[in-house]
Each structure stands twice: as C-alpha cells, then as structure tokens.
Amino acid sequence: MNPCPCGTGRTYALCCGRYHTGEAAPDAEALMRSRYSAFVTGNADYLRATWHPDTRPADLGLDAAGSPRTTWLGLSVKSHRVTGPETAEVEFVARYRVGGGSAVRLHERSRFVRIDGRWLYVDDEHR
C-alpha cells in the first residue's frame, strides 16, 4: 500500500489519488493536500486544473529540462479557516530540497475559492 505524500496516514488511492482522478475535493484543506501530492508526483495537469485561471501561471516550471530535481520532504497543515460561503484559507509548511542543496521551508497561507462545486487555489501569502 502506497502512503499518501500529503501525510494523512491514508493510502494514496484513498486520499489524494481520488482527487487526482477526478473526484472533487470536499474542502480547501483536502484540495491543498492534493496539490502538495501533485507536486510530489509531478502531476502538472492536476495543478493547472485546480489553479484559478485568473492567477494560474502559463508555465509551472515543473518540467524544465536540465533543472535540478525537487525532492519534497513533508507537509504540515497549521490551520484551515473558512472565510466565506465559497472561500477559505489554509496555512501550511512544506519542506523540500532542490538537487543536493539544503532543505527549504515554505510557510504559506493560501487562499481558495469554490466555483461550481470545485475548490480552486487562488494565491498565497508567503510567511
């Protein structure tokens, strides 16, 4: 059984894998965890599909030829806060390493919006 990269302790298939194959995430935290897992697995299509079109970059930079490999080291969700009927924020810390470099700690508060029953990532506030 493959553990899910997002750290819930569940298997990938029963956790983020189901969102990667089309099921709508039930809340912003589940979407954020599934996006982290998409970064770990290199699932650029899912990242694009779950990024609000107004803020989605043209290039995610995941498949840049010759660039050092990113290794994701872990995720810690600090808080999930509903901010309105169709909006929410998730604060988290993700750790990663690029190539053989030192580990990097990304502390972020991300904003999400639900449109037509699907949560989308809007933007973030780095901490």
N, C-alpha and C positions, 0 to 999 in steps of 0.2 A: 504494500500500500504506500503510495506516494504522499508524504505530508504536504500540506498546502504551504507555499512560500510565505503567505501572509501571517503565519504564526498563531492561528486559532487552535491548532492541535487536531483539526479535522483533516481528512484526506482531501487532496486537490479536487478530485471528482465531486465530492460532496460540498466543497467550499467554493472557491473562486472558479474552478473549472466549469461549473454550470453556467456562470455568468459569461465566461469566455465563449461558450457555445450558444448564447442567445437568450438565456433567461434574464429578465430584468432584475437588477439588484433592488432589494426591498427598501434600502435606506442609503444615505450618503456614506456611512461608515463601510457598509458592505461594498459599495462602489469603489471607495478609496482603497480598501484592501485588495479588491480585484485588479485595480490599476497597478498597485505595487507588484502583484503577482505577474501582471502582464509585462512590467519592466523586467522582472526576473527571468521570465520565459521568452522575452524578445517578441511579444505579440503586439507589433506596431498597429495592426489593423484594429484591434480592440481599443488601444489607446486613442486612436483617431476617432473611432465611433463613439467613444464616451467623453470626448472633449467638446465643449460648447463651440459651435462653428465661429462665433464672434471672437474667440480668444485662441483657437487652435492654430499652432504654427504650421507653415507649409511643410517644414522638414523637422521631424522629431530628433534627428541625429542619432538614431539607434543603429543604423546600418551603414555608417560611414566607413568606407573601405580604408584599411590601414590604420584606423584609430585603435587605441588600446582598449582591451576588453574591460567592461564594468562588471564587477562581482558584487552582488547585493548580499549584505551580511545580516540584515534583520530589520524588523519593523516593530515599533511600539506606539500604539494609539494612546494618546493622552486624554482626548475628550472628543465627544460627538455632541453637537448642540444644534437643535432645531431653531432656526432664526425666523421662520415664517411658514405659511401654509405649504409653500413649494421650494423652500430654501433651507440650507443647513451649512454648518462648518464642521470640519474635522481637523483637530490638531494632532500631529504625529511626529515621530522622529524615525527617519530611515537612515540606515548606515550602509555605506558602500565603499568599494575600493576600485580605483581605475588603474589597470595594469598592475604593476608591482608596488604602487605607491601606498602611502599611509591611508588608513581608514578615514572616511569623511562622514561627518554627522550632519544630516539635513533635517532641520527643525522647521516645520511648516504648518501654517494654518490655512487650509484650503477651503474655498467656497464652492458650493454645489447648488444646482437648481434642478427641479423636476419638471420636465416638459413631456406632455403626452404619456405620463406614467413611467418615464425613464429618467433616472438621475444622470446628470452630466457634470463633469468637472468644469468650473469656470476659470478660476485663477487662484493664486496663493499669496500669502504674506510670509516671506522667509523670516525666521527668527534668529 
